C-alpha cells in the first residue's frame, strides 16, 4: 500500500521539480512496501540508500536554481535540506550498525517531512521560479 499518494495539491507548478518529487514519493512508497512485506534488512537498506542518493540529487537541483536566480529565501531553504540530509545520514548509520530498523516511526517521519516540506517550503518558491521561466 502506498504511504504517500501524489495529488495536485503537492504540485509546485514546475514540472521538472514535480517529477523529482514523484521519484522521491515512489522511493518512499517502495521502502514502505518493503517494510510492510517484511523484506530483508539488505533490501530495505538498498532502498533507503536510493532515497538518500536521490534526495541529494533533488536538493542540488533546487539549490542550483536558487543560486542561479537569486532566491532570497535560499539560506533558510538550504538549512532545511541540510537538516534532512543529517537525519538521513544518522538513520543510515543506525541501520548499518543494526541499532535501528526501518519501521513505522521512520516511515511516518519521511511522510511528514516530505509532504510538509513540499506543501510549505517548496510552494513558497513556486511564483519566484515561475517568473524566472523555470518549468
ZAMAR-358075 format. One record per residue: residue number from 1; residue in one letter; y, z, x of N, C-alpha, C in turn. Coordinates in Angstrom, 1 decimal. Example, Ala and Ser with C-alpha at 12.3 -4.5 7.8 and 13.67 -1.06 7.14 Angstrom:
REM residues 2
+-----+----+--------+--------+--------+--------+--------+--------+--------+--------+--------+
|   i | aa |   n.c2 |   n.c3 |   n.c1 |  ca.c2 |  ca.c3 |  ca.c1 |   c.c2 |   c.c3 |   c.c1 |
+-----+----+--------+--------+--------+--------+--------+--------+--------+--------+--------+
|   1 |  a |   -5.7 |    7.8 |   13.2 |   -4.5 |    7.8 |   12.3 |   -3.3 |    7.8 |   13.2 |
|   2 |  s |   -2.2 |    7.1 |   12.8 |   -1.1 |    7.1 |   13.7 |    0.0 |    7.9 |   12.9 |
+-----+----+--------+--------+--------+--------+--------+--------+--------+--------+--------+
END
This chain:
REM residues 135
+-----+----+--------+--------+--------+--------+--------+--------+--------+--------+--------+
|   i | aa |   n.c2 |   n.c3 |   n.c1 |  ca.c2 |  ca.c3 |  ca.c1 |   c.c2 |   c.c3 |   c.c1 |
+-----+----+--------+--------+--------+--------+--------+--------+--------+--------+--------+
|   1 |  x |   -1.2 |    0.0 |    0.8 |    0.0 |    0.0 |    0.0 |    1.3 |    0.0 |    0.9 |
|   2 |  x |    2.2 |   -0.8 |    0.5 |    3.5 |   -0.9 |    1.3 |    4.3 |    0.4 |    1.1 |
|   3 |  x |    4.8 |    0.9 |    2.2 |    5.7 |    2.1 |    2.2 |    7.1 |    1.7 |    1.8 |
|   4 |  x |    7.5 |    0.5 |    2.4 |    8.9 |    0.0 |    2.1 |    8.7 |   -1.4 |    1.5 |
|   5 |  x |    9.4 |   -1.6 |    0.4 |    9.4 |   -2.9 |   -0.2 |   10.8 |   -3.5 |   -0.1 |
|   6 |  x |   10.9 |   -4.7 |    0.4 |   12.2 |   -5.4 |    0.6 |   12.8 |   -5.7 |   -0.8 |
|   7 |  x |   14.0 |   -5.3 |   -0.9 |   14.8 |   -5.7 |   -2.2 |   16.1 |   -6.2 |   -1.7 |
|   8 |  x |   16.8 |   -6.9 |   -2.7 |   18.1 |   -7.4 |   -2.4 |   19.1 |   -6.4 |   -2.0 |
|   9 |  x |   18.9 |   -5.1 |   -2.4 |   19.8 |   -4.1 |   -2.0 |   19.8 |   -3.8 |   -0.5 |
|  10 |  x |   18.7 |   -4.1 |    0.1 |   18.6 |   -3.9 |    1.6 |   19.2 |   -5.0 |    2.4 |
|  11 |  x |   19.5 |   -6.1 |    1.7 |   20.1 |   -7.3 |    2.4 |   21.5 |   -6.9 |    2.9 |
|  12 |  x |   21.8 |   -7.3 |    4.1 |   23.2 |   -7.1 |    4.7 |   24.0 |   -8.4 |    4.5 |
|  13 |  x |   23.4 |   -9.4 |    3.9 |   24.1 |  -10.7 |    3.7 |   24.2 |  -11.6 |    4.9 |
|  14 |  x |   23.4 |  -11.3 |    5.9 |   23.4 |  -12.1 |    7.2 |   21.9 |  -12.4 |    7.4 |
|  15 |  x |   21.5 |  -13.6 |    7.2 |   20.1 |  -13.9 |    7.2 |   19.4 |  -13.6 |    8.5 |
|  16 |  x |   20.0 |  -13.8 |    9.6 |   19.4 |  -13.5 |   10.9 |   19.0 |  -12.0 |   11.0 |
|  17 |  x |   19.9 |  -11.2 |   10.5 |   19.7 |   -9.7 |   10.6 |   18.7 |   -9.3 |    9.5 |
|  18 |  x |   18.8 |   -9.9 |    8.3 |   17.9 |   -9.6 |    7.2 |   16.4 |  -10.0 |    7.6 |
|  19 |  x |   16.3 |  -11.1 |    8.3 |   14.9 |  -11.5 |    8.8 |   14.4 |  -10.4 |    9.8 |
|  20 |  x |   15.2 |   -9.9 |   10.7 |   14.8 |   -8.9 |   11.6 |   14.4 |   -7.6 |   10.9 |
|  21 |  x |   15.2 |   -7.3 |    9.9 |   14.9 |   -6.1 |    9.1 |   13.6 |   -6.2 |    8.4 |
|  22 |  x |   13.3 |   -7.4 |    7.9 |   12.0 |   -7.7 |    7.3 |   10.8 |   -7.5 |    8.2 |
|  23 |  x |   11.0 |   -7.9 |    9.5 |   10.0 |   -7.7 |   10.5 |    9.8 |   -6.2 |   10.7 |
|  24 |  x |   10.9 |   -5.5 |   10.9 |   10.7 |   -4.0 |   11.0 |   10.0 |   -3.4 |    9.9 |
|  25 |  x |   10.3 |   -3.8 |    8.7 |    9.6 |   -3.3 |    7.5 |    8.2 |   -3.6 |    7.5 |
|  26 |  x |    7.8 |   -4.9 |    7.9 |    6.4 |   -5.3 |    8.0 |    5.7 |   -4.4 |    9.0 |
|  27 |  x |    6.2 |   -4.2 |   10.1 |    5.5 |   -3.4 |   11.1 |    5.4 |   -1.9 |   10.6 |
|  28 |  x |    6.4 |   -1.4 |   10.0 |    6.3 |    0.0 |    9.5 |    5.2 |    0.0 |    8.4 |
|  29 |  x |    5.2 |   -1.0 |    7.5 |    4.1 |   -1.1 |    6.5 |    2.7 |   -1.2 |    7.1 |
|  30 |  x |    2.6 |   -2.0 |    8.2 |    1.3 |   -2.2 |    8.9 |    0.9 |   -0.8 |    9.4 |
|  31 |  x |    1.8 |   -0.1 |   10.0 |    1.5 |    1.3 |   10.5 |    1.1 |    2.2 |    9.4 |
|  32 |  x |    1.7 |    2.1 |    8.3 |    1.4 |    3.0 |    7.1 |    0.0 |    2.6 |    6.6 |
|  33 |  x |   -0.3 |    1.3 |    6.5 |   -1.6 |    0.9 |    6.1 |   -2.7 |    1.3 |    7.0 |
|  34 |  x |   -2.4 |    1.3 |    8.3 |   -3.4 |    1.7 |    9.3 |   -3.7 |    3.2 |    9.2 |
|  35 |  x |   -2.6 |    4.0 |    8.9 |   -2.7 |    5.4 |    8.8 |   -3.6 |    5.7 |    7.5 |
|  36 |  x |   -3.2 |    5.0 |    6.4 |   -4.0 |    5.3 |    5.2 |   -5.4 |    4.9 |    5.3 |
|  37 |  x |   -5.7 |    3.9 |    6.1 |   -7.1 |    3.4 |    6.3 |   -7.9 |    4.2 |    7.4 |
|  38 |  x |   -7.2 |    5.2 |    7.9 |   -7.8 |    6.0 |    9.0 |   -8.3 |    5.1 |   10.2 |
|  39 |  x |   -7.4 |    4.2 |   10.5 |   -7.7 |    3.3 |   11.7 |   -7.7 |    4.2 |   13.0 |
|  40 |  x |   -8.3 |    3.7 |   14.0 |   -8.4 |    4.4 |   15.3 |   -7.0 |    4.7 |   15.8 |
|  41 |  x |   -6.9 |    5.7 |   16.7 |   -5.6 |    6.0 |   17.4 |   -5.2 |    4.8 |   18.2 |
|  42 |  x |   -6.1 |    4.1 |   18.8 |   -5.7 |    3.0 |   19.6 |   -5.0 |    1.9 |   18.8 |
|  43 |  x |   -5.5 |    1.6 |   17.6 |   -4.8 |    0.6 |   16.7 |   -3.5 |    1.1 |   16.3 |
|  44 |  x |   -3.4 |    2.4 |   15.9 |   -2.1 |    2.9 |   15.5 |   -1.1 |    3.0 |   16.6 |
|  45 |  x |   -1.5 |    3.3 |   17.8 |   -0.6 |    3.3 |   19.0 |   -0.1 |    1.8 |   19.3 |
|  46 |  x |   -1.0 |    0.9 |   19.1 |   -0.6 |   -0.5 |   19.3 |    0.4 |   -1.0 |   18.3 |
|  47 |  x |    0.3 |   -0.6 |   17.1 |    1.3 |   -0.9 |   16.0 |    2.6 |   -0.2 |   16.3 |
|  48 |  x |    2.5 |    1.1 |   16.7 |    3.6 |    1.9 |   17.0 |    4.4 |    1.2 |   18.2 |
|  49 |  x |    3.7 |    0.7 |   19.2 |    4.3 |    0.1 |   20.3 |    5.0 |   -1.2 |   19.9 |
|  50 |  x |    4.4 |   -1.9 |   19.0 |    5.1 |   -3.1 |   18.4 |    6.4 |   -2.7 |   17.7 |
|  51 |  x |    6.3 |   -1.6 |   17.0 |    7.5 |   -1.1 |   16.3 |    8.6 |   -0.8 |   17.3 |
|  52 |  x |    8.2 |   -0.1 |   18.3 |    9.2 |    0.3 |   19.4 |    9.8 |   -0.9 |   20.1 |
|  53 |  x |    8.9 |   -1.8 |   20.4 |    9.4 |   -3.0 |   21.1 |   10.3 |   -3.8 |   20.3 |
|  54 |  x |   10.0 |   -4.0 |   19.0 |   10.8 |   -4.9 |   18.2 |   12.1 |   -4.2 |   17.8 |
|  55 |  x |   12.1 |   -2.8 |   17.7 |   13.3 |   -2.1 |   17.5 |   14.3 |   -2.4 |   18.6 |
|  56 |  x |   13.8 |   -2.4 |   19.8 |   14.7 |   -2.7 |   21.0 |   15.3 |   -4.1 |   20.8 |
|  57 |  x |   14.5 |   -5.1 |   20.5 |   15.0 |   -6.4 |   20.3 |   16.0 |   -6.5 |   19.2 |
|  58 |  x |   15.8 |   -5.9 |   18.1 |   16.7 |   -5.9 |   17.0 |   18.0 |   -5.2 |   17.3 |
|  59 |  x |   17.9 |   -4.0 |   17.9 |   19.1 |   -3.3 |   18.3 |   20.0 |   -4.1 |   19.3 |
|  60 |  x |   19.3 |   -4.7 |   20.2 |   20.1 |   -5.5 |   21.2 |   20.8 |   -6.7 |   20.5 |
|  61 |  x |   20.1 |   -7.3 |   19.6 |   20.7 |   -8.4 |   18.8 |   22.0 |   -7.9 |   18.1 |
|  62 |  x |   21.9 |   -6.8 |   17.4 |   23.1 |   -6.3 |   16.7 |   24.2 |   -5.9 |   17.7 |
|  63 |  x |   23.8 |   -5.2 |   18.7 |   24.8 |   -4.7 |   19.7 |   25.5 |   -5.9 |   20.4 |
|  64 |  x |   24.7 |   -6.9 |   20.7 |   25.4 |   -8.1 |   21.3 |   26.4 |   -8.7 |   20.4 |
|  65 |  x |   26.1 |   -8.8 |   19.1 |   27.1 |   -9.3 |   18.1 |   28.3 |   -8.4 |   18.1 |
|  66 |  x |   28.1 |   -7.1 |   18.1 |   29.2 |   -6.1 |   18.1 |   30.1 |   -6.4 |   19.3 |
|  67 |  x |   29.5 |   -6.5 |   20.5 |   30.3 |   -6.8 |   21.7 |   31.0 |   -8.1 |   21.7 |
|  68 |  x |   30.3 |   -9.1 |   21.2 |   30.9 |  -10.5 |   21.2 |   32.1 |  -10.5 |   20.3 |
|  69 |  x |   32.1 |   -9.8 |   19.1 |   33.1 |  -10.0 |   18.1 |   34.1 |   -8.7 |   18.1 |
|  70 |  x |   33.8 |   -7.7 |   18.9 |   34.7 |   -6.6 |   19.0 |   34.7 |   -5.7 |   17.8 |
|  71 |  x |   33.5 |   -5.4 |   17.3 |   33.3 |   -4.5 |   16.2 |   33.7 |   -3.1 |   16.5 |
|  72 |  x |   34.7 |   -2.6 |   15.8 |   35.4 |   -1.3 |   16.1 |   34.4 |   -0.1 |   16.0 |
|  73 |  x |   33.5 |   -0.2 |   15.1 |   32.5 |    0.9 |   14.8 |   31.3 |    0.9 |   15.8 |
|  74 |  x |   31.3 |    0.0 |   16.7 |   30.2 |   -0.2 |   17.6 |   29.7 |    1.0 |   18.3 |
|  75 |  x |   30.6 |    1.9 |   18.9 |   30.1 |    3.1 |   19.6 |   29.3 |    4.0 |   18.7 |
|  76 |  x |   29.8 |    4.2 |   17.5 |   29.0 |    5.1 |   16.6 |   27.7 |    4.5 |   16.2 |
|  77 |  x |   27.7 |    3.2 |   15.9 |   26.5 |    2.5 |   15.5 |   25.5 |    2.5 |   16.7 |
|  78 |  x |   26.0 |    2.2 |   17.9 |   25.1 |    2.2 |   19.0 |   24.5 |    3.6 |   19.3 |
|  79 |  x |   25.3 |    4.6 |   19.0 |   24.8 |    6.0 |   19.1 |   23.6 |    6.3 |   18.2 |
|  80 |  x |   23.7 |    5.7 |   17.0 |   22.6 |    5.9 |   16.0 |   21.4 |    5.1 |   16.6 |
|  81 |  x |   21.6 |    4.0 |   17.1 |   20.5 |    3.2 |   17.7 |   19.8 |    4.0 |   18.8 |
|  82 |  x |   20.6 |    4.6 |   19.7 |   20.1 |    5.3 |   20.8 |   19.3 |    6.6 |   20.4 |
|  83 |  x |   19.8 |    7.2 |   19.3 |   19.1 |    8.4 |   18.8 |   17.7 |    8.0 |   18.3 |
|  84 |  x |   17.6 |    6.9 |   17.6 |   16.3 |    6.4 |   17.1 |   15.4 |    6.1 |   18.3 |
|  85 |  x |   15.9 |    5.4 |   19.3 |   15.1 |    5.0 |   20.5 |   14.6 |    6.3 |   21.1 |
|  86 |  x |   15.4 |    7.3 |   21.3 |   15.0 |    8.5 |   21.9 |   13.9 |    9.2 |   21.0 |
|  87 |  x |   14.0 |    9.2 |   19.7 |   13.0 |    9.7 |   18.8 |   11.7 |    8.9 |   18.9 |
|  88 |  x |   11.8 |    7.6 |   19.0 |   10.6 |    6.8 |   19.1 |    9.9 |    7.0 |   20.4 |
|  89 |  x |   10.7 |    7.1 |   21.5 |   10.1 |    7.4 |   22.8 |    9.4 |    8.8 |   22.8 |
|  90 |  x |   10.0 |    9.8 |   22.2 |    9.4 |   11.1 |   22.1 |    8.1 |   11.0 |   21.3 |
|  91 |  x |    8.1 |   10.4 |   20.2 |    6.9 |   10.2 |   19.4 |    5.8 |    9.5 |   20.2 |
|  92 |  x |    6.2 |    8.4 |   20.9 |    5.2 |    7.7 |   21.7 |    4.6 |    8.6 |   22.7 |
|  93 |  x |    5.4 |    9.4 |   23.4 |    4.9 |   10.3 |   24.4 |    3.9 |   11.3 |   23.8 |
|  94 |  x |    4.2 |   11.8 |   22.6 |    3.4 |   12.8 |   22.0 |    2.1 |   12.1 |   21.5 |
|  95 |  x |    2.2 |   10.9 |   21.0 |    1.0 |   10.1 |   20.6 |    0.1 |    9.8 |   21.8 |
|  96 |  x |    0.7 |    9.4 |   22.9 |   -0.1 |    9.1 |   24.1 |   -0.8 |   10.3 |   24.7 |
|  97 |  x |   -0.1 |   11.5 |   24.6 |   -0.7 |   12.7 |   25.1 |   -1.7 |   13.3 |   24.1 |
|  98 |  x |   -1.8 |   12.8 |   22.9 |   -2.7 |   13.4 |   21.9 |   -2.1 |   14.6 |   21.2 |
|  99 |  x |   -0.9 |   15.0 |   21.6 |   -0.2 |   16.1 |   21.0 |    0.2 |   15.9 |   19.5 |
| 100 |  x |    0.3 |   14.6 |   19.2 |    0.8 |   14.3 |   17.8 |    0.0 |   13.1 |   17.3 |
| 101 |  x |   -0.2 |   13.0 |   16.0 |   -0.8 |   11.8 |   15.4 |    0.1 |   11.3 |   14.4 |
| 102 |  x |   -0.1 |   10.0 |   14.1 |    0.8 |    9.4 |   13.1 |    0.3 |    9.8 |   11.7 |
| 103 |  x |    1.2 |   10.5 |   11.0 |    0.8 |   11.0 |    9.7 |    2.0 |   10.8 |    8.7 |
| 104 |  x |    1.9 |   11.4 |    7.6 |    2.9 |   11.3 |    6.5 |    4.3 |   11.6 |    7.0 |
| 105 |  x |    4.4 |   12.7 |    7.9 |    5.8 |   13.0 |    8.3 |    6.4 |   11.9 |    9.1 |
| 106 |  x |    5.7 |   11.3 |   10.0 |    6.2 |   10.2 |   10.8 |    6.6 |    9.0 |    9.9 |
| 107 |  x |    5.7 |    8.7 |    9.0 |    6.0 |    7.6 |    8.1 |    7.2 |    7.9 |    7.2 |
| 108 |  x |    7.3 |    9.1 |    6.7 |    8.5 |    9.4 |    5.9 |    9.8 |    9.3 |    6.7 |
| 109 |  x |    9.7 |    9.8 |    8.0 |   10.9 |    9.7 |    8.9 |   11.3 |    8.2 |    9.1 |
| 110 |  x |   10.3 |    7.3 |    9.4 |   10.6 |    5.9 |    9.6 |   11.1 |    5.3 |    8.4 |
| 111 |  x |   10.6 |    5.5 |    7.2 |   11.0 |    5.0 |    6.0 |   12.5 |    5.5 |    5.7 |
| 112 |  x |   12.7 |    6.7 |    5.8 |   14.0 |    7.3 |    5.5 |   15.1 |    6.7 |    6.5 |
| 113 |  x |   14.7 |    6.7 |    7.8 |   15.7 |    6.3 |    8.8 |   16.0 |    4.8 |    8.6 |
| 114 |  x |   15.0 |    4.0 |    8.4 |   15.3 |    2.5 |    8.3 |   16.1 |    2.2 |    7.1 |
| 115 |  x |   15.7 |    2.8 |    5.9 |   16.4 |    2.4 |    4.7 |   17.8 |    3.0 |    4.7 |
| 116 |  x |   18.0 |    4.3 |    5.2 |   19.3 |    4.9 |    5.2 |   20.2 |    4.1 |    6.2 |
| 117 |  x |   19.6 |    3.7 |    7.3 |   20.4 |    3.0 |    8.3 |   20.9 |    1.7 |    7.8 |
| 118 |  x |   20.0 |    0.9 |    7.2 |   20.4 |   -0.4 |    6.6 |   21.4 |   -0.2 |    5.5 |
| 119 |  x |   21.1 |    0.7 |    4.6 |   22.0 |    0.8 |    3.4 |   23.4 |    1.4 |    3.7 |
| 120 |  x |   23.5 |    2.2 |    4.7 |   24.8 |    2.8 |    5.0 |   25.4 |    2.1 |    6.3 |
| 121 |  x |   24.8 |    2.4 |    7.4 |   25.4 |    1.9 |    8.7 |   25.5 |    0.4 |    8.8 |
| 122 |  x |   24.4 |   -0.3 |    8.5 |   24.4 |   -1.7 |    8.6 |   25.2 |   -2.4 |    7.6 |
| 123 |  x |   25.2 |   -1.9 |    6.4 |   26.1 |   -2.6 |    5.4 |   27.5 |   -2.5 |    5.7 |
| 124 |  x |   27.9 |   -1.5 |    6.5 |   29.3 |   -1.3 |    6.9 |   29.8 |   -2.5 |    7.8 |
| 125 |  x |   28.9 |   -3.1 |    8.5 |   29.4 |   -4.2 |    9.4 |   29.3 |   -5.6 |    8.7 |
| 126 |  x |   28.7 |   -5.7 |    7.5 |   28.5 |   -6.9 |    6.9 |   29.8 |   -7.8 |    6.8 |
| 127 |  x |   30.8 |   -7.3 |    6.1 |   32.0 |   -8.0 |    5.9 |   32.6 |   -8.5 |    7.3 |
| 128 |  x |   32.7 |   -7.6 |    8.2 |   33.2 |   -7.9 |    9.5 |   32.5 |   -9.1 |   10.2 |
| 129 |  x |   31.2 |   -9.0 |   10.2 |   30.4 |  -10.1 |   10.9 |   30.5 |  -11.4 |   10.1 |
| 130 |  x |   30.4 |  -11.3 |    8.8 |   30.5 |  -12.5 |    7.9 |   31.9 |  -13.2 |    8.2 |
| 131 |  x |   32.9 |  -12.4 |    8.3 |   34.2 |  -13.0 |    8.5 |   34.3 |  -13.7 |    9.9 |
| 132 |  x |   33.4 |  -13.3 |   10.8 |   33.3 |  -13.9 |   12.1 |   32.4 |  -15.2 |   12.1 |
| 133 |  x |   31.8 |  -15.4 |   11.0 |   30.9 |  -16.6 |   10.8 |   29.5 |  -16.3 |   11.2 |
| 134 |  x |   29.1 |  -15.1 |   11.3 |   27.7 |  -14.8 |   11.7 |   26.8 |  -15.0 |   10.4 |
| 135 |  x |   25.8 |  -15.7 |   10.6 |   24.9 |  -16.0 |    9.4 |   23.5 |  -15.4 |    9.7 |
+-----+----+--------+--------+--------+--------+--------+--------+--------+--------+--------+
END
